[in-house]
Amino acid sequence: MSTSTNRQSAEHLELIFEIYSLIPTTRKITARELHLALNDKGIARSKRTVQRCLDCLLTYFDVEQDATSKPYGYRRTANSKLALGPREHMVFLWAEAYLKTLLPPSYHLMVDSAFTPFSTPSTKRKLIDIRQSESSRTKETSSTVFETLCTAVFYQREVRLSLINVPQSLYVNPLGFIVEQGHLYLAYQYQDTFHVALIDDVLSAYLTTFAYHYPNNFSLNNIPLSKKELT
């Protein structure tokens, strides 16, 4: 197989992962909306190409299609609800409430989606109230950036990262997230060194198809936040 063919295949896979990262679980999204979202991110592809990628996602990924009316809607398959007792429900409510105080409002729908399997009619009432100082609240950040980073960390995929005060884009290996004093950081490996960046400082994140191996004997505990700036 030629180098150009390999490159085309890699770009096609990148596009599939990019479209997958844009498909929500709590609502449906149309092919047209996905096409516009890609354009907003600077990824120019035809509607037919987007549809072909969706057909692939329907076959191989946890994506379902609502064909009851046109335009068809797409969403990721929601998990079934779990049978939990009051104590377990309160623990999950506590975790959900804390995440919402930690993350900007644009992330709250994703939090709701993640905790949907644990919700019951009684949890519609507010049973947990977590309060933080104004200084610990994060700024409004792109939910697309956050979801892309989550996908990259989970699947161990390299990302192209654009950061505030860093002139060039960086191809990095995202290793995980760190929370300190109400602030959320991304820990990543760039070349042979480890760094930390505030999520608020990430301007854009593009998921590639290149996998990476998690560093041997590595722990997030070993990264001091003082190394958050690139050197």
C-alpha positions as CSV (number, residue, x, y, z in Angstrom):
1,M,0.0,0.0,0.0
2,S,1.4,3.4,-1.0
3,T,2.2,6.2,1.5
4,S,-0.5,8.4,0.0
5,T,-3.1,5.6,0.5
6,N,-2.0,5.1,4.1
7,R,-2.3,8.8,4.7
8,Q,-5.8,8.9,3.2
9,S,-6.8,6.0,5.4
10,A,-5.4,7.8,8.5
11,E,-7.2,11.0,7.6
12,H,-10.5,9.1,7.1
13,L,-10.1,7.5,10.6
14,E,-9.3,10.8,12.1
15,L,-12.5,12.2,10.6
16,I,-14.6,9.3,12.0
17,F,-13.2,9.8,15.5
18,E,-13.8,13.5,15.2
19,I,-17.5,13.0,14.2
20,Y,-17.9,10.4,17.0
21,S,-16.7,12.9,19.5
22,L,-19.4,15.4,18.4
23,I,-22.3,12.9,18.8
24,P,-24.1,13.4,22.1
25,T,-25.9,10.9,24.3
26,T,-28.7,13.0,25.7
27,R,-30.1,14.3,22.4
28,K,-30.1,13.6,18.7
29,I,-27.9,15.4,16.2
30,T,-28.4,15.4,12.4
31,A,-25.8,14.9,9.7
32,R,-26.3,18.6,8.7
33,E,-25.5,19.7,12.3
34,L,-22.4,17.6,12.3
35,H,-21.3,19.0,9.0
36,L,-21.7,22.5,10.4
37,A,-19.8,21.6,13.6
38,L,-16.9,20.3,11.5
39,N,-16.8,23.4,9.5
40,D,-16.8,25.5,12.7
41,K,-13.7,23.5,13.7
42,G,-12.0,24.2,10.3
43,I,-12.6,20.7,9.0
44,A,-14.0,21.1,5.5
45,R,-15.7,17.9,4.3
46,S,-18.7,17.3,2.1
47,K,-22.1,16.2,3.5
48,R,-21.8,12.9,1.6
49,T,-18.4,12.2,3.4
50,V,-20.0,13.0,6.7
51,Q,-22.9,10.6,5.9
52,R,-20.4,7.8,4.9
53,C,-18.6,8.3,8.3
54,L,-22.0,8.0,10.1
55,D,-22.7,4.8,8.3
56,C,-19.4,3.4,9.5
57,L,-20.2,4.6,13.1
58,L,-23.6,2.9,13.0
59,T,-21.9,-0.4,12.0
60,Y,-18.9,-0.4,14.4
61,F,-19.6,2.0,17.2
62,D,-22.2,2.6,19.9
63,V,-24.2,5.0,17.7
64,E,-27.9,4.6,16.9
65,Q,-30.0,6.3,14.2
66,D,-33.6,7.6,14.6
67,A,-35.1,7.0,11.2
68,T,-38.7,7.8,12.2
69,S,-38.6,11.1,10.3
70,K,-36.2,13.1,8.2
71,P,-33.6,14.5,8.8
72,Y,-32.4,11.4,10.6
73,G,-31.0,11.9,14.1
74,Y,-28.0,10.3,15.6
75,R,-26.9,9.7,19.2
76,R,-24.7,7.5,21.2
77,T,-26.4,4.5,22.8
78,A,-27.5,5.3,26.4
79,N,-26.8,2.7,29.1
80,S,-29.7,1.1,30.9
81,K,-30.5,2.2,34.4
82,L,-29.0,0.4,37.3
83,A,-30.7,-0.8,40.4
84,L,-29.2,1.0,43.3
85,G,-30.2,1.7,46.9
86,P,-30.6,5.1,48.6
87,R,-27.0,5.1,49.9
88,E,-25.5,4.5,46.5
89,H,-27.9,7.0,44.9
90,M,-26.7,9.7,47.3
91,V,-23.1,8.9,46.6
92,F,-23.7,9.4,42.9
93,L,-25.7,12.6,43.5
94,W,-22.8,13.9,45.6
95,A,-20.3,13.1,42.8
96,E,-22.6,14.7,40.2
97,A,-23.1,17.8,42.3
98,Y,-19.3,18.2,42.9
99,L,-18.5,17.8,39.2
100,K,-21.0,20.6,38.3
101,T,-19.3,22.9,40.8
102,L,-15.9,22.0,39.3
103,L,-16.8,22.2,35.6
104,P,-18.1,25.2,33.6
105,P,-21.8,25.3,32.8
106,S,-21.1,24.2,29.2
107,Y,-20.1,20.8,30.6
108,H,-23.2,20.2,32.7
109,L,-25.1,18.4,30.0
110,M,-22.3,15.9,29.7
111,V,-22.3,15.4,33.4
112,D,-26.1,14.8,33.3
113,S,-25.5,12.3,30.4
114,A,-22.9,10.4,32.4
115,F,-25.1,10.1,35.5
116,T,-28.3,9.2,33.6
117,P,-28.1,5.5,34.4
118,F,-28.2,6.4,38.2
119,S,-31.1,8.9,38.1
120,T,-34.6,8.2,39.6
121,P,-37.7,10.4,39.9
122,S,-36.7,11.3,43.5
123,T,-33.3,12.7,42.2
124,K,-35.1,15.4,40.3
125,R,-35.1,17.3,43.7
126,K,-31.9,19.0,44.7
127,L,-30.6,16.9,47.6
128,I,-26.9,17.9,47.6
129,D,-25.6,21.5,47.7
130,I,-21.8,21.9,47.4
131,R,-20.5,25.5,47.8
132,Q,-17.1,26.8,46.6
133,S,-15.5,30.2,46.7
134,E,-15.7,32.4,43.6
135,S,-11.9,32.3,43.2
136,S,-12.0,28.5,42.7
137,R,-14.5,28.6,39.9
138,T,-13.3,27.8,36.4
139,K,-13.8,30.0,33.4
140,E,-16.1,29.1,30.5
141,T,-14.4,26.7,28.3
142,S,-15.3,24.8,25.1
143,S,-17.2,21.6,25.9
144,T,-15.9,20.2,22.6
145,V,-12.3,20.6,23.8
146,F,-13.1,18.8,27.0
147,E,-14.9,15.9,25.3
148,T,-12.0,15.5,22.8
149,L,-9.5,15.4,25.6
150,C,-11.7,12.8,27.5
151,T,-11.8,10.6,24.4
152,A,-8.0,11.0,23.9
153,V,-7.2,10.1,27.5
154,F,-9.6,7.1,27.5
155,Y,-8.5,5.6,24.2
156,Q,-4.8,6.7,24.6
157,R,-4.8,8.8,21.4
158,E,-2.4,11.6,20.5
159,V,-3.9,15.0,20.2
160,R,-2.9,18.2,18.4
161,L,-3.1,20.9,21.2
162,S,-3.2,24.6,20.9
163,L,-2.5,26.5,24.2
164,I,-2.6,30.1,25.3
165,N,0.9,31.7,25.2
166,V,2.3,28.8,23.1
167,P,2.8,30.0,19.5
168,Q,2.8,26.6,17.8
169,S,0.5,23.6,18.0
170,L,1.8,20.6,19.9
171,Y,1.3,16.9,19.3
172,V,1.0,15.5,22.8
173,N,0.0,12.4,24.6
174,P,-2.7,13.2,27.1
175,L,-2.2,11.2,30.3
176,G,-5.1,12.2,32.6
177,F,-6.6,15.0,34.6
178,I,-5.6,16.7,37.9
179,V,-7.9,18.6,40.2
180,E,-6.4,21.0,42.7
181,Q,-8.1,23.7,44.7
182,G,-11.2,23.6,42.4
183,H,-9.1,23.9,39.2
184,L,-8.9,21.3,36.4
185,Y,-5.6,20.5,34.7
186,L,-4.6,18.3,31.8
187,A,-1.5,16.2,32.3
188,Y,0.3,15.3,29.1
189,Q,3.6,14.1,27.7
190,Y,5.3,16.3,25.1
191,Q,8.4,14.6,23.6
192,D,10.2,13.1,26.6
193,T,8.9,15.4,29.3
194,F,5.6,15.7,31.3
195,H,3.6,18.9,31.6
196,V,0.4,20.2,33.1
197,A,-1.9,22.8,31.5
198,L,-5.1,24.4,32.9
199,I,-8.1,23.2,30.8
200,D,-9.0,26.9,30.6
201,D,-5.7,27.5,28.7
202,V,-6.5,24.9,26.0
203,L,-7.7,26.8,22.9
204,S,-8.3,23.7,20.7
205,A,-7.7,20.0,20.7
206,Y,-7.8,17.8,17.6
207,L,-8.0,14.0,18.0
208,T,-5.6,12.0,15.8
209,T,-5.7,8.3,15.0
210,F,-2.2,7.7,16.5
211,A,-2.2,5.6,19.6
212,Y,0.5,5.9,22.3
213,H,1.8,3.7,25.0
214,Y,1.2,4.8,28.6
215,P,4.6,5.5,30.2
216,N,6.0,2.8,32.4
217,N,6.0,3.5,36.1
218,F,4.2,6.8,35.5
219,S,1.8,8.3,38.0
220,L,-0.2,11.5,37.9
221,N,1.0,12.1,41.5
222,N,4.5,12.5,40.2
223,I,3.7,15.7,38.2
224,P,4.0,18.9,40.2
225,L,1.7,21.7,39.1
226,S,4.7,24.0,39.0
227,K,5.6,22.3,35.7
228,K,2.4,23.5,34.0
229,E,4.5,25.8,31.7
230,L,6.4,24.4,28.8
231,T,10.1,24.8,29.0
